[in-house]
Amino acid sequence: MIIVPVNEEYAILKAFAKQEQTPGVPGLDVLNIDITGLAAAYGCKVSRAETPDELSDQVKEALENNGPTVIAAVIDPAIPPLL
């Protein structure tokens, strides 16, 4: 089982840019990567968890199944403060 955190951006690098007062750094948004589509193309069972409860349920299910499973876990896109 593989759990892939999905927030479609490099939030930690955005946090550094904010700290260094250099907002708008290009290339920090990583949009439209279809994690579940890629995993399915390789024959993996796939799912997408939008909440912690969904993630918990999907992890339990993945542990009961044979074969590879990829869970795309949506995470909070908020930029964390570094200090």
Biopython code that builds the backbone (N, CA, C, O; Angstrom):
import numpy as np
from Bio.PDB.StructureBuilder import StructureBuilder

atoms = [
    (1, "MET", "N", (0.848, -1.170, 0.000)),
    (1, "MET", "CA", (0.000, 0.000, 0.000)),
    (1, "MET", "C", (0.895, 1.235, 0.000)),
    (1, "MET", "O", (1.888, 1.317, 0.723)),
    (2, "ILE", "N", (0.503, 2.188, -0.840)),
    (2, "ILE", "CA", (1.201, 3.463, -0.912)),
    (2, "ILE", "C", (0.180, 4.566, -0.697)),
    (2, "ILE", "O", (-0.866, 4.580, -1.345)),
    (3, "ILE", "N", (0.477, 5.494, 0.211)),
    (3, "ILE", "CA", (-0.382, 6.654, 0.437)),
    (3, "ILE", "C", (0.352, 7.866, -0.113)),
    (3, "ILE", "O", (1.472, 8.164, 0.302)),
    (4, "VAL", "N", (-0.284, 8.566, -1.053)),
    (4, "VAL", "CA", (0.320, 9.730, -1.691)),
    (4, "VAL", "C", (-0.407, 10.978, -1.193)),
    (4, "VAL", "O", (-1.600, 11.133, -1.455)),
    (5, "PRO", "N", (0.284, 11.874, -0.480)),
    (5, "PRO", "CA", (-0.361, 13.120, -0.062)),
    (5, "PRO", "C", (-0.564, 14.028, -1.279)),
    (5, "PRO", "O", (0.342, 14.209, -2.092)),
    (6, "VAL", "N", (-1.759, 14.587, -1.386)),
    (6, "VAL", "CA", (-2.105, 15.415, -2.540)),
    (6, "VAL", "C", (-2.526, 16.805, -2.061)),
    (6, "VAL", "O", (-3.540, 16.944, -1.375)),
    (7, "ASN", "N", (-1.759, 17.821, -2.416)),
    (7, "ASN", "CA", (-2.194, 19.199, -2.157)),
    (7, "ASN", "C", (-1.930, 20.097, -3.357)),
    (7, "ASN", "O", (-2.231, 21.290, -3.326)),
    (8, "GLU", "N", (-1.369, 19.520, -4.410)),
    (8, "GLU", "CA", (-1.158, 20.189, -5.692)),
    (8, "GLU", "C", (-0.256, 21.420, -5.616)),
    (8, "GLU", "O", (-0.374, 22.336, -6.430)),
    (9, "GLU", "N", (0.638, 21.434, -4.640)),
    (9, "GLU", "CA", (1.594, 22.531, -4.543)),
    (9, "GLU", "C", (2.756, 22.124, -3.647)),
    (9, "GLU", "O", (2.664, 21.156, -2.891)),
    (10, "TYR", "N", (3.842, 22.870, -3.740)),
    (10, "TYR", "CA", (4.970, 22.708, -2.829)),
    (10, "TYR", "C", (4.779, 23.697, -1.686)),
    (10, "TYR", "O", (5.394, 24.764, -1.675)),
    (11, "ALA", "N", (3.937, 23.348, -0.735)),
    (11, "ALA", "CA", (3.572, 24.268, 0.343)),
    (11, "ALA", "C", (4.775, 24.669, 1.188)),
    (11, "ALA", "O", (4.861, 25.818, 1.622)),
    (12, "ILE", "N", (5.700, 23.754, 1.429)),
    (12, "ILE", "CA", (6.850, 24.096, 2.258)),
    (12, "ILE", "C", (7.719, 25.140, 1.563)),
    (12, "ILE", "O", (8.258, 26.031, 2.218)),
    (13, "LEU", "N", (7.858, 25.036, 0.240)),
    (13, "LEU", "CA", (8.636, 26.036, -0.484)),
    (13, "LEU", "C", (7.904, 27.372, -0.533)),
    (13, "LEU", "O", (8.537, 28.429, -0.524)),
    (14, "LYS", "N", (6.572, 27.330, -0.586)),
    (14, "LYS", "CA", (5.799, 28.572, -0.503)),
    (14, "LYS", "C", (5.975, 29.216, 0.872)),
    (14, "LYS", "O", (6.017, 30.440, 0.989)),
    (15, "ALA", "N", (6.077, 28.392, 1.901)),
    (15, "ALA", "CA", (6.305, 28.921, 3.244)),
    (15, "ALA", "C", (7.671, 29.606, 3.333)),
    (15, "ALA", "O", (7.798, 30.678, 3.924)),
    (16, "PHE", "N", (8.691, 28.976, 2.739)),
    (16, "PHE", "CA", (10.014, 29.615, 2.718)),
    (16, "PHE", "C", (9.969, 30.930, 1.949)),
    (16, "PHE", "O", (10.563, 31.920, 2.375)),
    (17, "ALA", "N", (9.268, 30.942, 0.817)),
    (17, "ALA", "CA", (9.157, 32.166, 0.018)),
    (17, "ALA", "C", (8.461, 33.260, 0.815)),
    (17, "ALA", "O", (8.846, 34.427, 0.752)),
    (18, "LYS", "N", (7.437, 32.874, 1.564)),
    (18, "LYS", "CA", (6.728, 33.852, 2.389)),
    (18, "LYS", "C", (7.652, 34.396, 3.474)),
    (18, "LYS", "O", (7.678, 35.600, 3.730)),
    (19, "GLN", "N", (8.403, 33.511, 4.106)),
    (19, "GLN", "CA", (9.337, 33.929, 5.162)),
    (19, "GLN", "C", (10.393, 34.881, 4.610)),
    (19, "GLN", "O", (10.776, 35.847, 5.270)),
    (20, "GLU", "N", (10.855, 34.601, 3.403)),
    (20, "GLU", "CA", (11.900, 35.418, 2.792)),
    (20, "GLU", "C", (11.333, 36.621, 2.039)),
    (20, "GLU", "O", (12.066, 37.352, 1.372)),
    (21, "GLN", "N", (10.024, 36.816, 2.153)),
    (21, "GLN", "CA", (9.317, 37.929, 1.517)),
    (21, "GLN", "C", (9.532, 37.955, 0.009)),
    (21, "GLN", "O", (9.796, 38.999, -0.588)),
    (22, "THR", "N", (9.409, 36.749, -0.598)),
    (22, "THR", "CA", (9.510, 36.610, -2.050)),
    (22, "THR", "C", (8.311, 35.826, -2.574)),
    (22, "THR", "O", (8.474, 34.725, -3.100)),
    (23, "PRO", "N", (7.107, 36.382, -2.437)),
    (23, "PRO", "CA", (5.920, 35.659, -2.890)),
    (23, "PRO", "C", (5.888, 35.537, -4.420)),
    (23, "PRO", "O", (6.569, 36.272, -5.135)),
    (24, "GLY", "N", (5.097, 34.612, -4.885)),
    (24, "GLY", "CA", (4.907, 34.454, -6.322)),
    (24, "GLY", "C", (6.021, 33.712, -7.032)),
    (24, "GLY", "O", (6.195, 33.878, -8.239)),
    (25, "VAL", "N", (6.774, 32.900, -6.318)),
    (25, "VAL", "CA", (7.842, 32.117, -6.945)),
    (25, "VAL", "C", (7.203, 31.147, -7.938)),
    (25, "VAL", "O", (6.294, 30.405, -7.569)),
    (26, "PRO", "N", (7.664, 31.141, -9.192)),
    (26, "PRO", "CA", (7.049, 30.257, -10.188)),
    (26, "PRO", "C", (7.399, 28.791, -9.954)),
    (26, "PRO", "O", (8.429, 28.473, -9.359)),
    (27, "GLY", "N", (6.543, 27.920, -10.424)),
    (27, "GLY", "CA", (6.803, 26.482, -10.391)),
    (27, "GLY", "C", (6.430, 25.780, -9.109)),
    (27, "GLY", "O", (6.751, 24.603, -8.945)),
    (28, "LEU", "N", (5.753, 26.468, -8.178)),
    (28, "LEU", "CA", (5.406, 25.836, -6.903)),
    (28, "LEU", "C", (4.004, 25.257, -6.891)),
    (28, "LEU", "O", (3.609, 24.610, -5.921)),
    (29, "ASP", "N", (3.251, 25.479, -7.950)),
    (29, "ASP", "CA", (1.938, 24.849, -8.085)),
    (29, "ASP", "C", (2.082, 23.640, -8.995)),
    (29, "ASP", "O", (2.589, 23.752, -10.111)),
    (30, "VAL", "N", (1.641, 22.501, -8.524)),
    (30, "VAL", "CA", (1.756, 21.242, -9.263)),
    (30, "VAL", "C", (0.332, 20.712, -9.452)),
    (30, "VAL", "O", (-0.145, 19.883, -8.677)),
    (31, "LEU", "N", (-0.324, 21.199, -10.481)),
    (31, "LEU", "CA", (-1.741, 20.910, -10.685)),
    (31, "LEU", "C", (-1.960, 19.738, -11.637)),
    (31, "LEU", "O", (-1.124, 19.442, -12.491)),
    (32, "ASN", "N", (-3.085, 19.093, -11.472)),
    (32, "ASN", "CA", (-3.600, 18.104, -12.429)),
    (32, "ASN", "C", (-2.738, 16.867, -12.611)),
    (32, "ASN", "O", (-2.699, 16.304, -13.705)),
    (33, "ILE", "N", (-2.048, 16.432, -11.568)),
    (33, "ILE", "CA", (-1.368, 15.136, -11.642)),
    (33, "ILE", "C", (-2.379, 14.086, -11.191)),
    (33, "ILE", "O", (-2.834, 14.101, -10.047)),
    (34, "ASP", "N", (-2.717, 13.199, -12.073)),
    (34, "ASP", "CA", (-3.746, 12.196, -11.800)),
    (34, "ASP", "C", (-3.103, 10.956, -11.169)),
    (34, "ASP", "O", (-2.833, 9.964, -11.845)),
    (35, "ILE", "N", (-2.867, 11.042, -9.860)),
    (35, "ILE", "CA", (-2.209, 9.952, -9.132)),
    (35, "ILE", "C", (-2.973, 8.644, -9.284)),
    (35, "ILE", "O", (-2.379, 7.605, -9.569)),
    (36, "THR", "N", (-4.286, 8.693, -9.096)),
    (36, "THR", "CA", (-5.068, 7.454, -9.174)),
    (36, "THR", "C", (-5.097, 6.910, -10.604)),
    (36, "THR", "O", (-5.089, 5.695, -10.805)),
    (37, "GLY", "N", (-5.129, 7.797, -11.590)),
    (37, "GLY", "CA", (-5.108, 7.344, -12.985)),
    (37, "GLY", "C", (-3.791, 6.665, -13.339)),
    (37, "GLY", "O", (-3.778, 5.637, -14.016)),
    (38, "LEU", "N", (-2.683, 7.244, -12.878)),
    (38, "LEU", "CA", (-1.377, 6.638, -13.126)),
    (38, "LEU", "C", (-1.261, 5.277, -12.449)),
    (38, "LEU", "O", (-0.784, 4.311, -13.046)),
    (39, "ALA", "N", (-1.703, 5.213, -11.199)),
    (39, "ALA", "CA", (-1.620, 3.951, -10.460)),
    (39, "ALA", "C", (-2.505, 2.878, -11.104)),
    (39, "ALA", "O", (-2.102, 1.720, -11.220)),
    (40, "ALA", "N", (-3.707, 3.269, -11.519)),
    (40, "ALA", "CA", (-4.614, 2.317, -12.169)),
    (40, "ALA", "C", (-4.011, 1.797, -13.471)),
    (40, "ALA", "O", (-4.184, 0.627, -13.812)),
    (41, "ALA", "N", (-3.306, 2.657, -14.196)),
    (41, "ALA", "CA", (-2.673, 2.240, -15.449)),
    (41, "ALA", "C", (-1.607, 1.173, -15.212)),
    (41, "ALA", "O", (-1.312, 0.384, -16.109)),
    (42, "TYR", "N", (-1.030, 1.144, -14.017)),
    (42, "TYR", "CA", (-0.051, 0.124, -13.657)),
    (42, "TYR", "C", (-0.680, -1.078, -12.962)),
    (42, "TYR", "O", (0.027, -1.962, -12.480)),
    (43, "GLY", "N", (-2.005, -1.109, -12.911)),
    (43, "GLY", "CA", (-2.700, -2.268, -12.359)),
    (43, "GLY", "C", (-2.951, -2.227, -10.872)),
    (43, "GLY", "O", (-3.319, -3.244, -10.283)),
    (44, "CYS", "N", (-2.763, -1.085, -10.251)),
    (44, "CYS", "CA", (-3.000, -0.964, -8.815)),
    (44, "CYS", "C", (-4.470, -0.700, -8.539)),
    (44, "CYS", "O", (-5.172, -0.095, -9.349)),
    (45, "LYS", "N", (-4.921, -1.161, -7.385)),
    (45, "LYS", "CA", (-6.221, -0.747, -6.885)),
    (45, "LYS", "C", (-6.030, 0.679, -6.372)),
    (45, "LYS", "O", (-5.015, 0.975, -5.742)),
    (46, "VAL", "N", (-6.993, 1.567, -6.633)),
    (46, "VAL", "CA", (-6.807, 2.974, -6.269)),
    (46, "VAL", "C", (-8.022, 3.512, -5.533)),
    (46, "VAL", "O", (-9.140, 3.017, -5.680)),
    (47, "SER", "N", (-7.765, 4.550, -4.730)),
    (47, "SER", "CA", (-8.850, 5.282, -4.079)),
    (47, "SER", "C", (-8.347, 6.671, -3.747)),
    (47, "SER", "O", (-7.152, 6.953, -3.822)),
    (48, "ARG", "N", (-9.281, 7.532, -3.379)),
    (48, "ARG", "CA", (-8.952, 8.911, -3.017)),
    (48, "ARG", "C", (-9.663, 9.228, -1.709)),
    (48, "ARG", "O", (-10.882, 9.089, -1.609)),
    (49, "ALA", "N", (-8.911, 9.649, -0.724)),
    (49, "ALA", "CA", (-9.461, 9.969, 0.595)),
    (49, "ALA", "C", (-9.510, 11.479, 0.765)),
    (49, "ALA", "O", (-8.488, 12.158, 0.660)),
    (50, "GLU", "N", (-10.699, 12.000, 1.028)),
    (50, "GLU", "CA", (-10.885, 13.438, 1.218)),
    (50, "GLU", "C", (-10.851, 13.833, 2.696)),
    (50, "GLU", "O", (-10.622, 14.999, 3.020)),
    (51, "THR", "N", (-11.077, 12.873, 3.588)),
    (51, "THR", "CA", (-11.125, 13.154, 5.024)),
    (51, "THR", "C", (-10.284, 12.115, 5.781)),
    (51, "THR", "O", (-9.986, 11.050, 5.241)),
    (52, "PRO", "N", (-9.903, 12.421, 7.023)),
    (52, "PRO", "CA", (-9.181, 11.426, 7.824)),
    (52, "PRO", "C", (-9.972, 10.127, 8.009)),
    (52, "PRO", "O", (-9.390, 9.043, 7.996)),
    (53, "ASP", "N", (-11.292, 10.229, 8.182)),
    (53, "ASP", "CA", (-12.095, 9.011, 8.336)),
    (53, "ASP", "C", (-12.065, 8.161, 7.076)),
    (53, "ASP", "O", (-11.956, 6.938, 7.154)),
    (54, "GLU", "N", (-12.161, 8.800, 5.915)),
    (54, "GLU", "CA", (-12.078, 8.060, 4.657)),
    (54, "GLU", "C", (-10.718, 7.390, 4.524)),
    (54, "GLU", "O", (-10.627, 6.243, 4.086)),
    (55, "LEU", "N", (-9.665, 8.099, 4.899)),
    (55, "LEU", "CA", (-8.326, 7.527, 4.813)),
    (55, "LEU", "C", (-8.205, 6.308, 5.717)),
    (55, "LEU", "O", (-7.661, 5.282, 5.309)),
    (56, "SER", "N", (-8.703, 6.416, 6.927)),
    (56, "SER", "CA", (-8.658, 5.288, 7.860)),
    (56, "SER", "C", (-9.379, 4.074, 7.290)),
    (56, "SER", "O", (-8.858, 2.960, 7.332)),
    (57, "ASP", "N", (-10.570, 4.290, 6.762)),
    (57, "ASP", "CA", (-11.340, 3.191, 6.174)),
    (57, "ASP", "C", (-10.612, 2.573, 4.984)),
    (57, "ASP", "O", (-10.585, 1.352, 4.831)),
    (58, "GLN", "N", (-10.029, 3.415, 4.151)),
    (58, "GLN", "CA", (-9.355, 2.909, 2.955)),
    (58, "GLN", "C", (-8.066, 2.170, 3.300)),
    (58, "GLN", "O", (-7.709, 1.208, 2.620)),
    (59, "VAL", "N", (-7.371, 2.598, 4.333)),
    (59, "VAL", "CA", (-6.180, 1.877, 4.786)),
    (59, "VAL", "C", (-6.574, 0.487, 5.299)),
    (59, "VAL", "O", (-5.930, -0.509, 4.970)),
    (60, "LYS", "N", (-7.621, 0.433, 6.096)),
    (60, "LYS", "CA", (-8.089, -0.870, 6.602)),
    (60, "LYS", "C", (-8.454, -1.799, 5.457)),
    (60, "LYS", "O", (-8.100, -2.978, 5.470)),
    (61, "GLU", "N", (-9.161, -1.269, 4.467)),
    (61, "GLU", "CA", (-9.565, -2.072, 3.313)),
    (61, "GLU", "C", (-8.343, -2.540, 2.523)),
    (61, "GLU", "O", (-8.285, -3.689, 2.084)),
    (62, "ALA", "N", (-7.366, -1.644, 2.343)),
    (62, "ALA", "CA", (-6.163, -2.001, 1.587)),
    (62, "ALA", "C", (-5.377, -3.104, 2.281)),
    (62, "ALA", "O", (-4.793, -3.963, 1.620)),
    (63, "LEU", "N", (-5.358, -3.082, 3.601)),
    (63, "LEU", "CA", (-4.632, -4.113, 4.340)),
    (63, "LEU", "C", (-5.287, -5.484, 4.231)),
    (63, "LEU", "O", (-4.633, -6.508, 4.428)),
    (64, "GLU", "N", (-6.565, -5.499, 3.919)),
    (64, "GLU", "CA", (-7.296, -6.770, 3.782)),
    (64, "GLU", "C", (-7.214, -7.343, 2.376)),
    (64, "GLU", "O", (-7.528, -8.517, 2.176)),
    (65, "ASN", "N", (-6.801, -6.548, 1.401)),
    (65, "ASN", "CA", (-6.770, -6.979, 0.005)),
    (65, "ASN", "C", (-5.374, -7.390, -0.409)),
    (65, "ASN", "O", (-4.379, -6.921, 0.144)),
    (66, "ASN", "N", (-5.318, -8.269, -1.386)),
    (66, "ASN", "CA", (-4.041, -8.657, -1.984)),
    (66, "ASN", "C", (-3.725, -7.700, -3.117)),
    (66, "ASN", "O", (-4.627, -7.136, -3.738)),
    (67, "GLY", "N", (-2.467, -7.523, -3.376)),
    (67, "GLY", "CA", (-2.047, -6.686, -4.487)),
    (67, "GLY", "C", (-1.793, -5.256, -4.067)),
    (67, "GLY", "O", (-2.131, -4.842, -2.958)),
    (68, "PRO", "N", (-1.192, -4.512, -4.972)),
    (68, "PRO", "CA", (-0.829, -3.128, -4.657)),
    (68, "PRO", "C", (-2.042, -2.206, -4.618)),
    (68, "PRO", "O", (-2.967, -2.342, -5.419)),
    (69, "THR", "N", (-2.022, -1.274, -3.682)),
    (69, "THR", "CA", (-3.073, -0.272, -3.540)),
    (69, "THR", "C", (-2.422, 1.096, -3.393)),
    (69, "THR", "O", (-1.458, 1.259, -2.645)),
    (70, "VAL", "N", (-2.954, 2.072, -4.110)),
    (70, "VAL", "CA", (-2.496, 3.454, -3.989)),
    (70, "VAL", "C", (-3.671, 4.296, -3.517)),
    (70, "VAL", "O", (-4.740, 4.296, -4.128)),
    (71, "ILE", "N", (-3.458, 5.010, -2.425)),
    (71, "ILE", "CA", (-4.481, 5.899, -1.878)),
    (71, "ILE", "C", (-3.985, 7.331, -2.031)),
    (71, "ILE", "O", (-2.935, 7.691, -1.498)),
    (72, "ALA", "N", (-4.744, 8.147, -2.760)),
    (72, "ALA", "CA", (-4.436, 9.569, -2.885)),
    (72, "ALA", "C", (-5.126, 10.265, -1.718)),
    (72, "ALA", "O", (-6.354, 10.329, -1.668)),
    (73, "ALA", "N", (-4.347, 10.782, -0.789)),
    (73, "ALA", "CA", (-4.884, 11.405, 0.423)),
    (73, "ALA", "C", (-4.804, 12.923, 0.294)),
    (73, "ALA", "O", (-3.717, 13.501, 0.304)),
    (74, "VAL", "N", (-5.961, 13.558, 0.174)),
    (74, "VAL", "CA", (-6.014, 15.011, 0.045)),
    (74, "VAL", "C", (-5.618, 15.630, 1.378)),
    (74, "VAL", "O", (-6.160, 15.272, 2.424)),
    (75, "ILE", "N", (-4.670, 16.560, 1.332)),
    (75, "ILE", "CA", (-4.217, 17.214, 2.554)),
    (75, "ILE", "C", (-4.501, 18.707, 2.477)),
    (75, "ILE", "O", (-4.730, 19.258, 1.400)),
    (76, "ASP", "N", (-4.482, 19.337, 3.619)),
    (76, "ASP", "CA", (-4.779, 20.765, 3.731)),
    (76, "ASP", "C", (-3.749, 21.578, 2.948)),
    (76, "ASP", "O", (-2.548, 21.441, 3.183)),
    (77, "PRO", "N", (-4.204, 22.422, 2.020)),
    (77, "PRO", "CA", (-3.269, 23.210, 1.222)),
    (77, "PRO", "C", (-2.770, 24.478, 1.913)),
    (77, "PRO", "O", (-2.050, 25.264, 1.298)),
    (78, "ALA", "N", (-3.135, 24.690, 3.173)),
    (78, "ALA", "CA", (-2.697, 25.892, 3.876)),
    (78, "ALA", "C", (-1.173, 25.920, 3.986)),
    (78, "ALA", "O", (-0.539, 24.897, 4.245)),
    (79, "ILE", "N", (-0.603, 27.086, 3.790)),
    (79, "ILE", "CA", (0.849, 27.234, 3.886)),
    (79, "ILE", "C", (1.214, 27.362, 5.360)),
    (79, "ILE", "O", (0.765, 28.290, 6.033)),
    (80, "PRO", "N", (2.026, 26.435, 5.865)),
    (80, "PRO", "CA", (2.350, 26.454, 7.296)),
    (80, "PRO", "C", (3.324, 27.573, 7.646)),
    (80, "PRO", "O", (4.216, 27.882, 6.855)),
    (81, "PRO", "N", (3.169, 28.178, 8.807)),
    (81, "PRO", "CA", (4.174, 29.150, 9.230)),
    (81, "PRO", "C", (5.447, 28.420, 9.657)),
    (81, "PRO", "O", (5.377, 27.352, 10.266)),
    (82, "LEU", "N", (6.583, 28.981, 9.345)),
    (82, "LEU", "CA", (7.849, 28.340, 9.691)),
    (82, "LEU", "C", (8.379, 28.801, 11.034)),
    (82, "LEU", "O", (9.205, 28.117, 11.640)),
    (83, "LEU", "N", (7.929, 29.925, 11.502)),
    (83, "LEU", "CA", (8.408, 30.422, 12.797)),
    (83, "LEU", "C", (7.256, 30.586, 13.752)),
    (83, "LEU", "O", (7.455, 30.995, 14.896)),
]
sb = StructureBuilder()
sb.init_structure("model")
sb.init_model(0)
sb.init_chain("A")
sb.init_seg("    ")
for serial, (resi, resn, name, xyz) in enumerate(atoms, 1):
    if name == "N":
        sb.init_residue(resn, " ", resi, " ")
    sb.init_atom(name, np.array(xyz, "f"), 0.0, 1.0, " ", f" {name:<3s}", serial, name[0])
structure = sb.get_structure()
